[in-house]
Amino acid sequence: MFGFTRYNYDRFRREMLQSNPSDRWSRAPEPGDTAPDFELRSLTGDVVKLSDFKDSRNVVLTFGSATCPQTAASIGGLRSLAREFPRSEVEFLFIYVREAHPGADLPPHHSIEDKARAAMLLRDQEQITFPILIDELGGEVHRRYGALPNASFIVDKSGLVAYRSLASHSASLGAALEELLERQKERGVHHAVVHGGEDSLTPSVKTFLNAYRAIERGGYDAVVNFRGELGIPGRVVLTGGRMARPMTEHPAITITSIVGLTAAIGLGLWAGYELRKRRFARRPYDAYRKFEHRRADEDDYSAVGI
């Protein structure tokens, strides 16, 4: 998906998945490397330079787009992390890149204005509160960081990469941030490679559950394109994501429904158990004796049903 020659491609193609993500990952800045500096404008119009945070704050850089399934899967965890860690210590920045699955509703970007409109859609629909920066039209910053669809990098106060996550898993990022802050506080240092340096796990089942939500942002033709390019696997992903959408968008309602259903099933099982217990509280053959008395009062032909 991400090694295609033309950066802002017109449509998703199956062969894009054939490129090995590890090749791009190996070319991205590694733990201990100097994080490539950049200067980008945010959705609010502010000019943000990575080097401005040196010696003052750690930075979590995340790359993604509205039509990227991995972005849809990881953004909720990033929102939680941004609330958990004080901004005085950690700055979260989201860098908006190309559309992973462009369509009529969110076409490939032909101008920075196109890119900014798509970024605003993502911000509003996903309720992102930390800054969103608009990458150059040709993805210059994205390319310098490996051009992967949804990677995250923790850049410490020294300006070096302390940790990186291939698919922006919030659990590993959170653990890495905790370790980084602890080391900075205890040892008085700005740089430390933490939590083993990287999380190179590929996207999880959450990507499968959120795929439809992301791809449909591109438009109906983006959905048809995805299904056509991937065939049966594409249909399975889209169907599963569409069925899972209520769970991902309304988790509280879903949990309440599951709890209510579980309680109803449990109540039914308990009632059935109590009923059986009362029925067999008497001696087990008592129920048949009444039947035997009735049979004795009947004539001889009852046995053959005449």
LOZA-692227 format. One record per residue (C-alpha): residue number from 1; residue in three letters; x, y, z. Coordinates in pm, 1 decimal. Example, Ala and Ser with C-alpha at 12.3 -4.5 7.8 and 13.67 -1.06 7.14 Angstrom:
2
resi;resn;x;y;z
1;ALA;1230.0;-450.0;780.0
2;SER;1367.0;-106.0;714.0
***
This chain:
306
resi;resn;x;y;z
1;MET;0.0;0.0;0.0
2;PHE;281.3;225.9;79.5
3;GLY;570.8;176.5;-154.7
4;PHE;386.4;288.0;-464.6
5;THR;575.5;515.7;-703.5
6;ARG;319.9;795.5;-705.2
7;TYR;277.3;929.7;-355.1
8;ASN;-83.3;1053.9;-385.6
9;TYR;-216.3;758.4;-582.8
10;ASP;-564.7;767.7;-740.6
11;ARG;-684.7;436.1;-609.3
12;PHE;-574.9;145.6;-393.2
13;ARG;-421.7;-151.2;-576.4
14;ARG;-359.5;-502.7;-455.8
15;GLU;10.8;-492.8;-541.5
16;MET;59.1;-214.9;-287.2
17;LEU;20.2;-477.2;-15.2
18;GLN;301.0;-683.7;-162.8
19;SER;568.1;-438.1;-50.3
20;ASN;730.2;-558.5;269.9
21;PRO;668.5;-313.5;557.1
22;SER;996.1;-423.7;716.3
23;ASP;1185.2;-267.0;424.7
24;ARG;1030.5;71.9;497.8
25;TRP;1068.6;14.5;870.1
26;SER;1441.6;-46.5;828.9
27;ARG;1474.2;287.2;649.1
28;ALA;1282.4;481.1;914.8
29;PRO;1473.8;653.2;1197.4
30;GLU;1581.1;393.8;1452.6
31;PRO;1606.0;422.8;1830.6
32;GLY;1905.1;644.2;1909.9
33;ASP;1894.3;822.5;1571.9
34;THR;1839.8;1195.9;1543.9
35;ALA;1474.4;1254.3;1454.0
36;PRO;1454.1;1438.9;1119.9
37;ASP;1349.8;1797.0;1185.1
38;PHE;1054.6;1952.7;1005.6
39;GLU;846.5;2267.8;994.0
40;LEU;476.6;2218.8;922.9
41;ARG;159.2;2418.7;966.9
42;SER;-116.6;2291.9;1194.0
43;LEU;-490.7;2299.9;1130.4
44;THR;-512.8;2603.1;1357.7
45;GLY;-257.3;2788.1;1146.5
46;ASP;39.7;2756.8;1383.5
47;VAL;383.6;2680.8;1243.6
48;VAL;534.8;2388.2;1434.1
49;LYS;901.3;2285.4;1425.8
50;LEU;1011.5;1962.5;1587.2
51;SER;1333.9;2127.7;1705.4
52;ASP;1128.0;2379.4;1906.3
53;PHE;1060.8;2105.7;2163.0
54;LYS;1426.1;2016.7;2216.9
55;ASP;1535.3;2038.9;2582.0
56;SER;1178.3;2110.6;2695.1
57;ARG;935.0;1830.1;2603.1
58;ASN;922.4;1478.9;2466.1
59;VAL;719.5;1441.3;2146.8
60;VAL;503.4;1157.3;2016.1
61;LEU;482.2;1177.7;1635.8
62;THR;206.2;976.2;1468.9
63;PHE;141.1;951.7;1094.9
64;GLY;-195.9;869.9;942.2
65;SER;-501.4;969.5;739.4
66;ALA;-880.6;955.7;751.4
67;THR;-906.0;660.0;513.0
68;CYS;-636.2;451.0;683.0
69;PRO;-779.1;150.8;875.7
70;GLN;-476.0;145.9;1104.7
71;THR;-535.3;510.1;1195.5
72;ALA;-897.5;436.6;1278.7
73;ALA;-784.8;146.5;1497.0
74;SER;-515.8;336.2;1689.9
75;ILE;-655.7;687.0;1730.2
76;GLY;-869.5;605.9;2034.6
77;GLY;-566.4;477.7;2223.6
78;LEU;-365.9;785.8;2129.3
79;ARG;-645.7;1010.3;2256.7
80;SER;-632.3;830.1;2590.3
81;LEU;-254.2;864.3;2612.3
82;ALA;-273.8;1236.0;2535.7
83;ARG;-509.4;1278.8;2831.0
84;GLU;-296.7;1060.9;3058.5
85;PHE;40.9;1232.1;3015.6
86;PRO;88.4;1601.4;3106.1
87;ARG;150.9;1826.7;2810.8
88;SER;431.4;1990.2;3004.7
89;GLU;622.9;1663.9;2962.7
90;VAL;483.1;1505.3;2643.4
91;GLU;353.4;1674.4;2328.4
92;PHE;141.1;1465.6;2091.1
93;LEU;154.6;1560.3;1722.0
94;PHE;-42.1;1392.7;1442.8
95;ILE;103.6;1435.5;1093.0
96;TYR;-157.5;1403.5;820.1
97;VAL;-33.2;1210.9;516.0
98;ARG;-181.9;1074.9;191.7
99;GLU;-515.8;894.3;172.1
100;ALA;-470.1;520.1;205.6
101;HIS;-801.4;451.1;26.6
102;PRO;-897.6;757.3;-178.8
103;GLY;-1241.3;788.9;-336.8
104;ALA;-1496.2;1042.8;-452.7
105;ASP;-1558.8;1175.9;-101.5
106;LEU;-1191.6;1197.8;-3.0
107;PRO;-992.0;1200.4;-327.9
108;PRO;-612.1;1203.3;-360.3
109;HIS;-474.5;1540.0;-252.1
110;HIS;-404.7;1786.7;-531.6
111;SER;-343.4;2081.1;-300.7
112;ILE;-260.9;2156.0;61.8
113;GLU;-619.1;2282.2;96.5
114;ASP;-746.2;1935.0;-4.4
115;LYS;-523.1;1778.8;256.0
116;ALA;-632.7;2023.6;525.6
117;ARG;-1002.7;1955.6;455.9
118;ALA;-943.7;1581.5;492.7
119;ALA;-750.8;1640.2;815.6
120;MET;-1037.3;1848.0;954.9
121;LEU;-1279.4;1565.8;876.7
122;LEU;-1059.8;1321.8;1068.1
123;ARG;-1022.7;1564.4;1359.1
124;ASP;-1396.9;1620.7;1388.6
125;GLN;-1506.7;1258.7;1344.1
126;GLU;-1240.8;1112.9;1574.0
127;GLN;-1251.6;1401.1;1826.0
128;ILE;-877.2;1461.0;1815.5
129;THR;-773.8;1737.6;2054.3
130;PHE;-394.9;1738.9;2007.3
131;PRO;-238.1;1928.1;1712.0
132;ILE;-273.2;1791.8;1359.1
133;LEU;3.6;1899.9;1121.6
134;ILE;-35.0;1898.6;744.4
135;ASP;253.5;1728.6;567.3
136;GLU;383.5;1860.4;236.6
137;LEU;182.5;1758.7;-69.2
138;GLY;451.3;1512.5;-177.3
139;GLY;482.3;1365.3;171.7
140;GLU;835.8;1489.2;237.9
141;VAL;817.5;1443.0;616.0
142;HIS;630.2;1114.6;580.9
143;ARG;902.9;981.8;351.6
144;ARG;1180.0;1083.4;592.3
145;TYR;1011.9;875.1;859.9
146;GLY;970.2;567.0;638.9
147;ALA;636.4;646.1;466.0
148;LEU;455.3;380.2;667.7
149;PRO;78.7;422.2;702.8
150;ASN;44.4;463.5;1079.7
151;ALA;380.4;457.4;1257.4
152;SER;455.5;646.1;1579.5
153;PHE;789.8;775.7;1707.9
154;ILE;875.3;899.1;2055.4
155;VAL;1131.6;1177.0;2024.7
156;ASP;1285.9;1259.5;2361.1
157;LYS;1403.1;1596.9;2489.8
158;SER;1743.8;1550.5;2327.4
159;GLY;1585.5;1527.7;1981.3
160;LEU;1671.4;1158.0;1945.0
161;VAL;1432.1;869.0;1882.0
162;ALA;1366.3;690.6;2211.9
163;TYR;1107.2;445.7;2082.3
164;ARG;906.9;363.6;1771.0
165;SER;591.0;163.8;1701.7
166;LEU;510.7;25.1;1358.6
167;ALA;132.4;32.4;1408.4
168;SER;96.1;290.1;1689.7
169;HIS;-8.0;43.4;1958.4
170;SER;-112.6;257.3;2253.6
171;ALA;-21.6;-3.0;2517.0
172;SER;343.7;-22.2;2412.6
173;LEU;365.4;354.0;2355.3
174;GLY;225.0;419.3;2701.2
175;ALA;471.4;179.5;2865.0
176;ALA;759.7;340.1;2674.4
177;LEU;653.7;690.1;2781.0
178;GLU;628.5;588.5;3145.7
179;GLU;976.2;438.7;3134.2
180;LEU;1117.2;744.6;2956.4
181;LEU;974.9;991.8;3208.8
182;GLU;1096.5;777.1;3497.4
183;ARG;1449.7;765.1;3360.5
184;GLN;1456.6;1136.5;3288.4
185;LYS;1342.9;1212.4;3641.8
186;GLU;1570.6;967.2;3821.2
187;ARG;1887.5;1014.5;3616.1
188;GLY;1846.4;1373.3;3504.2
189;VAL;1906.9;1280.7;3138.7
190;HIS;1722.0;1390.4;2825.8
191;HIS;1783.6;1079.0;2615.6
192;ALA;1711.1;712.6;2675.6
193;VAL;1616.8;422.9;2449.9
194;VAL;1321.2;266.4;2630.8
195;HIS;1101.1;-44.5;2630.4
196;GLY;1335.8;-235.2;2399.7
197;GLY;1345.4;49.2;2149.2
198;GLU;1059.4;-56.3;1924.5
199;ASP;731.4;-238.0;1870.9
200;SER;741.2;-395.0;1524.2
201;LEU;416.9;-589.8;1557.7
202;THR;192.9;-564.6;1255.1
203;PRO;-163.3;-427.5;1283.5
204;SER;-390.7;-614.4;1522.0
205;VAL;-749.8;-735.5;1497.7
206;LYS;-856.4;-379.5;1582.9
207;THR;-754.7;-282.1;1229.5
208;PHE;-991.0;-546.0;1091.5
209;LEU;-1273.7;-413.7;1310.8
210;ASN;-1217.8;-52.3;1205.8
211;ALA;-1137.6;-104.0;837.0
212;TYR;-1485.9;-35.0;701.5
213;ARG;-1522.4;284.8;904.3
214;ALA;-1201.5;422.5;754.7
215;ILE;-1247.2;306.9;396.0
216;GLU;-1604.1;431.7;366.9
217;ARG;-1478.6;784.2;440.0
218;GLY;-1324.3;773.3;95.1
219;GLY;-1666.7;711.1;-53.4
220;TYR;-1870.0;426.5;-197.9
221;ASP;-1622.4;385.2;-482.7
222;ALA;-1337.2;340.0;-233.2
223;VAL;-1530.9;54.4;-71.5
224;VAL;-1603.3;-104.5;-411.5
225;ASN;-1238.5;-61.0;-512.4
226;PHE;-1114.0;-231.2;-194.8
227;ARG;-1357.4;-519.2;-236.6
228;GLY;-1267.0;-561.7;-602.9
229;GLU;-891.1;-553.1;-548.2
230;LEU;-886.2;-802.9;-260.6
231;GLY;-1176.8;-1027.5;-361.4
232;ILE;-1312.3;-1257.1;-89.7
233;PRO;-1065.7;-1138.7;179.6
234;GLY;-1173.5;-781.7;105.1
235;ARG;-1540.2;-873.2;141.1
236;VAL;-1469.4;-1046.7;471.9
237;VAL;-1284.7;-741.7;606.8
238;LEU;-1558.4;-500.0;500.5
239;THR;-1843.4;-719.7;624.6
240;GLY;-1673.2;-781.0;958.0
241;GLY;-1593.5;-413.0;1000.1
242;ARG;-1948.9;-308.5;912.8
243;MET;-2091.8;-552.9;1165.3
244;ALA;-1845.0;-439.5;1431.0
245;ARG;-1905.5;-69.5;1369.8
246;PRO;-2171.6;-23.4;1640.7
247;MET;-1933.3;-179.1;1893.3
248;THR;-1643.0;48.4;1803.4
249;GLU;-1848.8;367.3;1777.9
250;HIS;-2073.4;310.6;2081.4
251;PRO;-1878.4;89.6;2323.2
252;ALA;-2080.4;200.1;2628.3
253;ILE;-2410.3;101.8;2466.0
254;THR;-2259.2;-224.0;2344.8
255;ILE;-2124.1;-312.7;2689.2
256;THR;-2459.3;-227.4;2848.8
257;SER;-2639.5;-449.5;2596.9
258;ILE;-2399.0;-738.0;2656.9
259;VAL;-2436.2;-704.9;3032.8
260;GLY;-2815.7;-695.4;3001.8
261;LEU;-2821.6;-999.0;2772.1
262;THR;-2587.0;-1189.4;3002.2
263;ALA;-2805.0;-1103.6;3302.8
264;ALA;-3119.7;-1217.3;3120.3
265;ILE;-2959.0;-1547.9;3022.8
266;GLY;-2832.2;-1596.0;3377.1
267;LEU;-3176.5;-1522.8;3523.3
268;GLY;-3334.5;-1771.9;3284.5
269;LEU;-3086.6;-2042.6;3377.1
270;TRP;-3140.3;-1977.1;3748.0
271;ALA;-3520.5;-1989.8;3709.9
272;GLY;-3496.5;-2316.0;3519.8
273;TYR;-3270.5;-2463.4;3784.0
274;GLU;-3509.3;-2362.7;4064.6
275;LEU;-3806.2;-2507.7;3877.4
276;ARG;-3630.9;-2840.9;3826.8
277;LYS;-3518.8;-2844.9;4188.9
278;ARG;-3876.0;-2798.4;4315.5
279;ARG;-4014.5;-3055.7;4075.6
280;PHE;-3774.1;-3324.7;4195.4
281;ALA;-3781.5;-3230.2;4561.6
282;ARG;-4031.7;-3512.8;4607.8
283;ARG;-3924.7;-3873.9;4555.7
284;PRO;-3829.6;-3913.8;4189.6
285;TYR;-4093.4;-4178.9;4104.5
286;ASP;-4390.8;-3999.4;4261.6
287;ALA;-4478.1;-3835.0;3933.4
288;TYR;-4529.8;-4176.2;3768.2
289;ARG;-4757.8;-4322.7;4034.2
290;LYS;-5042.0;-4090.0;3947.1
291;PHE;-5012.4;-4206.6;3588.4
292;GLU;-5024.8;-4571.0;3696.1
293;HIS;-5346.4;-4517.9;3897.5
294;ARG;-5512.4;-4358.4;3598.3
295;ARG;-5412.7;-4647.8;3375.4
296;ALA;-5568.9;-4900.4;3617.2
297;ASP;-5910.5;-4728.9;3590.1
298;GLU;-5912.6;-4748.6;3210.4
299;ASP;-6046.3;-5044.5;3005.2
300;ASP;-5823.6;-5307.3;2847.4
301;TYR;-5827.1;-5146.0;2501.0
302;SER;-5649.1;-4830.8;2605.5
303;ALA;-5310.3;-4997.1;2560.0
304;VAL;-5360.5;-5023.9;2183.7
305;GLY;-5535.4;-4688.0;2144.5
306;ILE;-5879.1;-4817.5;2044.9
***
